[in-house]
Amino acid sequence: MQFLLLAGLLIATPVQLPAYIDPGSGSLFVQMLVAGVLGASVTLKTFWKQLKGYLSRGDSSCEK
C-alpha cells in the first residue's frame, strides 16, 4: 500500500525539465528506426531460410 501511495505522489508531482531537441537528435532517431527495421528484416529472412531448409531436409521422398 505504501508503494502505491509513493508511486501516486511521484506521478502527481509536476516536474518541468528543460529540454532541447536539435536536428542531430532527430537524425539519430531516424537512423535507429531504420536500423531496427532492417535488422528485424534480416533476422526474419535468416530464420525463414533456416526453417525452410529444416523442413525441406525432412522430405526424403523427392531424393533418389
Secondary structure, DSSP 8 states (H G I E B T S, - for coil): -HHHHHHHHHHHS---------HHHHHHHHHHHHHHHHHHHHHHHHHHHHHHHHHHHT--SS--
